[in-house]
Structures are given as structure tokens and as C-alpha cells.
Amino acid sequence: MTDDIAHTELIAVLVAITREQPRVMTVRQGYALPSGPFETEHRSLQMGLRAWVQAETAHPVGYLEQLYTFADRDRHAQGERIISISYLGLVRENQATVEQAGWCGWYDYLPWEDHRGGVPEILGPLSDGLHGWAHQAASAGTREQRLRRIAFAFGLNGERWNEDLTLQRYELLYEAGLVREAGRGDEGNGLHMFADHRRILATAIARLRGKIKYRPVIFELMPESFTLLQLQRSIEALAGLRLHKQNFRRLVEQQDLVEETGESDSETGGRPAKLFRFRYSIVEERALSERHLAGAKLPVSRIDRG
């Protein structure tokens, strides 16, 4: 084993929402995220990433932002030291045309994160496993610290479930040996991925869940026109929570982010619903001021838990 850095890797978390489900582009039949080494012919990190996404998936990439740089020594089981620079991309799903590339639901990898239908059943056995791990601690102090971390991250013992703590929850499960990537986790605790790609996915989910609260990036994932219910369901898909319908509509309208197209959707199964579009001019004006953009949040935190 060597301490030398083998290479710098670029890795993409491409997210789309399809039929009210958040999806992530994967390769190797769902086992990995699109990635490849940063090479001398790449003019920039982003250009390199786009080249690898094109080569591995043939999927167009629009909105892109740097996510995080992963450089932990134990990231790869074979002991190779690799620095991964990850990016979050927001796209509209196209059919993959490259063999072994395809879309997967992100809750297939982290099923404990989807609370739209109430507390997921998997949290019961996960909680048991986490508490068993906590009580295996070598000292009373460590045991109490672990129990506090579990309660805070998973919304137990009177703590509120915080949808933004996706990465903290995955890290706890890894530390407790409850995911396959830790070398001894249960196969039933979500689909596993190569190396720490599931950890990178959890990082992207946490970033996006936080970001939709203060920047209207949700519209990068929406079609050109949509109903307010489709917009609400898309935000709920990302947050993994249900929103209060009337509060949601009032806040969206108050913030003036959408405008009517003058058309209706007659395929809703009932009364035709008005179609809206994103008001790009409003966002361009707000882009001149971070203070204005901070006020353009969508009401993810206003959750209807009933």
C-alpha cells in the first residue's frame, strides 16, 4: 500500500424528478455514480466532468455546482488514495442511451429518508441496530454521546425529524456497521454502491434539501409548464415530506416566482388545473442581491405532519 495519491477523480450526482420520484443517474447497473479521472486535456474541472458524463451516460447536463471534495484515506477498500471532486447536477430525465447507464430512485439507496407516507418501517430495525451499537460502547460517556447523536439525527426521544441531516444519518449507520459499505451491513438497508458513492449521494441530497429552501433551483427540475400541485409534489419528493397544501400555495404566490400561462391541464382527473411557468425575470432581478435571493425560498419547512 502506498500513501501516494493515485489520481483526482470527478464524480457527478445528476438528479431528476420523474412521476413524483427523485431519481439519480447511475452506471454499472445502479452500482456507481458517473465518474472519471481529471486529465490534462480537460480545460477545467467542470469541462472534465461534462466529458465523463457524456461518455458514460450520453445525458445532457445543465445546472451544475461543485458539491464536495472527498479525500479520506479509507475511501476505497483496496487502499488506493483517491481524491474525488463531486458535482451536483439538476436535469430533466432523458432515456439513457448508453448500456449500463440508467436512472434509479434515490430512496432505493436511502429508504429511511422518505417520510411522505409517514415514518418508514425500516426505521424500526435501524433504530434497534443503532441502539445496540450505542450500548456496545466501551464507556458510559461514549454510550450517552452515541445515544444523543442517534436521537438528534433520526428524530427520536422527542427530537424533531430534520430532513437536512441526510449525511449525518448515513454516517451514523456506517459507523454502526448497518450499511453494506461498512463491510458488515444488512443487505436490506437500501441498495449499496461502489466505494463511498452512497455517501456522496447522501451529501448531494442534504445539499439539495437545504438549497431548495433559499434558492428556487426546483425549477431546474420542472417542465416548462406545470400545475401548482405538480410543483408541490416535486418539492415533497426532494424533501421526503408532505407539505401543507394551502400554506404552500399561499407562499409560492406571495413570492411571485410563478405566473399563469393561460392554459390548463385537463389530464388531472378532475377540474382542469391552471398551468404555471417559472418567472425567470423575477429571479434575474433577485440575482443582483443575495439578500433578495435569500427571501425567495420555498416553504419546505412548513410541514403537514397530520
Beta strands, then each sheet from edge to edge (+ up, - down):
strand 1: 5-18
strand 2: 21-26
strand 3: 35-37
strand 4: 63-70
strand 5: 81-90
strand 6: 102-105
strand 7: 258-265
strand 8: 273-278
sheet 1: 3+ 1- 2+ 6-
sheet 2: 3+ 1- 5- 4+
sheet 3: 7+ 8-
end
